[in-house]
Amino acid sequence: MLESAHFPITTITLTMQRNLPNHLALASVLEKLDTEIMPSEVHATACGLLSANGSAAAHTWLHNLWPDKWPQASDETSGEKMHTDLLFAEADALLTELHETTRNQLNDPGCEFELLLPDDDDDIEDRVNALGDWCQGFLVGLTLGGVSDFAPLPEDAQEIIQDMVQIARAGASYEIAGSDEDEHAYAELVEYLRVGVLLINEELQPTRTAPVAHNAANPTLH
């Protein structure tokens, strides 16, 4: 059975001006790029990188993910060749949009940040696996942004990161029956991670966001 985190959940209903790209659309683009990185992991790396370094450019993010496909910005010749290819132009446009929307959501005063995950109609096992990919990607993104030592962070932020490590390592080891209880536990985990990311982002970028994410403090994962 998939077990949940127990924590107070605050629900804020606001209208987003910009939404994340569709999960299936991103998966299609990544398939064309012939990459093994999953859509949720791609989004999470942007979240981790921007939480660690809010000024990180989209090209920096893309170069770190695919150095052979997105060359250094200073490599003008390679960059020009890349953008004449329609495949890469499509990927560059969608991923740049994803980067900018992610930055906006992380800094939104209404905390309307969301994780890019499969639709709720998809098989719950696929969604749980995507959640593990997301946690792995966020940790990678923090490292790309220069944050590899979590000791200076407050205890609640450290606990969230440790929970992410556990979720990423669990992979397909969860016993999932597809019950209503599993669905509820999954929804709680998603909300816990969503609020936890806002807390970490606030700790690392204190002048950029409102300190509202502390609802994620002291969770219990089983």
C-alpha positions as CSV (number, residue, x, y, z in Angstrom):
1,M,0.0,0.0,0.0
2,L,1.2,3.5,-0.8
3,E,1.3,5.4,2.5
4,S,1.0,9.1,2.9
5,A,2.6,12.0,4.7
6,H,0.5,13.5,7.6
7,F,0.6,17.3,7.5
8,P,-1.8,20.2,7.5
9,I,-2.8,21.1,3.9
10,T,-3.7,24.7,3.0
11,T,-5.7,25.1,-0.2
12,I,-5.6,28.4,-2.0
13,T,-7.8,28.8,-5.1
14,L,-6.5,31.4,-7.5
15,T,-6.5,31.6,-11.3
16,M,-3.2,30.9,-12.9
17,Q,-2.2,33.3,-15.7
18,R,0.1,30.7,-17.1
19,N,0.0,26.9,-16.9
20,L,2.7,24.3,-17.3
21,P,3.0,22.6,-20.7
22,N,0.9,19.4,-21.0
23,H,2.6,16.3,-19.7
24,L,1.9,14.3,-22.9
25,A,3.1,17.2,-25.1
26,L,6.4,17.3,-23.2
27,A,6.7,13.5,-23.4
28,S,6.3,13.7,-27.1
29,V,9.0,16.3,-27.5
30,L,11.4,14.3,-25.3
31,E,10.8,11.2,-27.3
32,K,11.8,13.1,-30.5
33,L,15.0,14.2,-28.7
34,D,15.7,10.5,-28.1
35,T,16.4,11.1,-24.4
36,E,15.8,8.8,-21.4
37,I,14.9,11.8,-19.1
38,M,11.3,11.6,-18.2
39,P,8.9,14.7,-18.4
40,S,8.4,15.0,-14.6
41,E,12.2,14.8,-14.0
42,V,12.8,17.5,-16.6
43,H,10.4,19.9,-14.8
44,A,11.8,19.0,-11.4
45,T,15.4,19.8,-12.5
46,A,14.2,23.3,-13.5
47,C,12.5,23.7,-10.1
48,G,15.6,22.6,-8.2
49,L,17.9,24.8,-10.3
50,L,15.7,27.9,-10.0
51,S,15.2,27.3,-6.3
52,A,19.0,27.3,-5.9
53,N,19.6,30.1,-8.4
54,G,16.6,32.1,-9.3
55,S,18.4,33.9,-12.2
56,A,19.5,30.7,-14.0
57,A,18.7,31.0,-17.7
58,A,16.8,28.5,-19.7
59,H,19.8,27.8,-21.9
60,T,22.0,27.0,-18.8
61,W,19.4,24.5,-17.7
62,L,19.1,22.9,-21.1
63,H,22.8,22.7,-21.6
64,N,23.2,20.9,-18.3
65,L,20.6,18.4,-19.2
66,W,21.7,17.9,-22.8
67,P,25.2,19.3,-23.4
68,D,25.4,17.7,-26.8
69,K,22.1,19.1,-28.0
70,W,22.2,22.6,-26.4
71,P,25.8,23.8,-26.6
72,Q,27.2,26.6,-24.5
73,A,25.7,30.0,-25.3
74,S,29.1,31.2,-26.3
75,D,29.2,28.5,-29.0
76,E,27.4,30.6,-31.6
77,T,28.1,28.3,-34.6
78,S,26.6,25.3,-32.9
79,G,23.7,27.2,-31.5
80,E,22.9,28.6,-35.0
81,K,22.9,25.1,-36.4
82,M,20.7,23.8,-33.6
83,H,18.0,26.4,-34.2
84,T,17.8,25.7,-38.0
85,D,16.5,22.2,-37.1
86,L,12.7,22.2,-36.7
87,L,12.9,19.4,-34.1
88,F,15.2,21.3,-31.8
89,A,13.3,24.6,-32.5
90,E,10.1,22.8,-31.3
91,A,11.9,21.4,-28.2
92,D,13.6,24.7,-27.5
93,A,10.3,26.6,-27.6
94,L,8.4,24.2,-25.3
95,L,11.2,23.8,-22.8
96,T,11.9,27.5,-22.7
97,E,8.2,28.0,-22.0
98,L,8.4,25.4,-19.2
99,H,11.4,27.1,-17.7
100,E,9.7,30.5,-17.6
101,T,6.4,29.3,-16.3
102,T,8.2,27.4,-13.6
103,R,10.1,30.5,-12.6
104,N,6.8,32.5,-12.5
105,Q,5.1,29.8,-10.4
106,L,7.9,29.6,-7.9
107,N,7.8,33.3,-7.4
108,D,4.0,33.7,-7.5
109,P,2.7,35.4,-4.3
110,G,-0.4,33.2,-4.3
111,C,1.8,30.1,-4.2
112,E,0.1,28.6,-7.3
113,F,3.0,26.3,-8.0
114,E,2.4,22.8,-9.3
115,L,4.3,19.7,-10.1
116,L,4.3,18.5,-13.7
117,L,2.9,15.0,-13.4
118,P,0.8,12.6,-15.4
119,D,-3.0,13.3,-15.5
120,D,-5.1,12.0,-12.6
121,D,-6.8,9.7,-15.1
122,D,-3.5,7.9,-15.7
123,D,-2.7,4.6,-13.9
124,I,-1.7,5.4,-10.3
125,E,1.4,3.2,-10.6
126,D,2.6,5.4,-13.5
127,R,1.9,8.5,-11.4
128,V,3.8,7.2,-8.4
129,N,6.8,6.3,-10.6
130,A,6.6,9.8,-12.1
131,L,6.6,11.2,-8.5
132,G,9.8,9.4,-7.9
133,D,11.3,10.8,-11.1
134,W,10.2,14.3,-10.0
135,C,12.0,14.0,-6.6
136,Q,15.2,12.7,-8.3
137,G,15.1,15.6,-10.8
138,F,14.6,18.2,-8.0
139,L,17.7,17.0,-6.2
140,V,19.7,17.0,-9.4
141,G,18.5,20.6,-10.1
142,L,19.6,21.8,-6.6
143,T,23.0,20.4,-7.3
144,L,23.1,22.1,-10.8
145,G,22.3,25.3,-9.0
146,G,25.3,24.9,-6.6
147,V,23.4,23.6,-3.6
148,S,24.9,20.2,-2.5
149,D,25.3,20.8,1.2
150,F,21.9,20.9,2.9
151,A,23.2,21.3,6.4
152,P,22.8,25.1,6.5
153,L,19.1,24.8,5.7
154,P,16.5,24.8,8.5
155,E,15.5,21.4,9.9
156,D,12.1,21.3,8.2
157,A,13.7,21.9,4.8
158,Q,16.3,19.2,5.4
159,E,13.5,16.8,6.4
160,I,11.7,17.5,3.1
161,I,14.9,16.9,1.1
162,Q,15.5,13.6,2.9
163,D,11.9,12.6,2.2
164,M,12.5,13.3,-1.5
165,V,15.6,11.1,-1.4
166,Q,13.5,8.3,0.1
167,I,10.7,8.7,-2.5
168,A,13.2,8.8,-5.4
169,R,14.9,5.6,-4.1
170,A,11.7,3.8,-3.6
171,G,11.0,3.7,-7.3
172,A,8.6,0.9,-8.1
173,S,8.9,-0.7,-4.7
174,Y,5.6,0.6,-3.5
175,E,2.7,-1.9,-3.2
176,I,-0.1,-0.2,-5.0
177,A,-3.6,-1.7,-5.3
178,G,-5.2,1.3,-6.9
179,S,-7.6,1.7,-4.0
180,D,-9.2,4.9,-2.9
181,E,-6.7,4.9,0.0
182,D,-3.8,4.8,-2.4
183,E,-5.3,7.7,-4.4
184,H,-5.7,9.7,-1.2
185,A,-2.1,8.9,-0.1
186,Y,-0.8,9.9,-3.6
187,A,-2.7,13.2,-3.5
188,E,-1.3,14.0,0.0
189,L,2.3,13.2,-1.2
190,V,1.9,15.5,-4.2
191,E,0.6,18.3,-2.0
192,Y,3.3,17.7,0.6
193,L,6.0,18.0,-2.1
194,R,4.4,21.0,-3.7
195,V,4.4,22.9,-0.4
196,G,7.8,21.6,0.5
197,V,9.3,22.9,-2.7
198,L,7.9,26.4,-1.9
199,L,9.5,26.2,1.5
200,I,12.9,25.2,0.1
201,N,12.6,27.9,-2.5
202,E,11.8,30.5,0.2
203,E,14.8,29.4,2.2
204,L,17.1,29.7,-0.7
205,Q,15.5,32.8,-2.3
206,P,14.1,34.7,0.7
207,T,13.7,38.0,-1.1
208,R,11.8,36.5,-4.1
209,T,8.8,34.7,-2.5
210,A,6.4,35.0,0.4
211,P,7.1,32.8,3.4
212,V,3.9,30.8,3.2
213,A,5.2,27.3,2.7
214,H,5.9,26.4,6.3
215,N,2.7,24.4,6.4
216,A,4.9,21.5,5.2
217,A,6.9,21.4,8.4
218,N,7.3,18.1,10.4
219,P,5.7,15.6,8.0
220,T,5.7,11.9,8.8
221,L,6.4,9.4,6.0
222,H,5.8,5.7,6.5
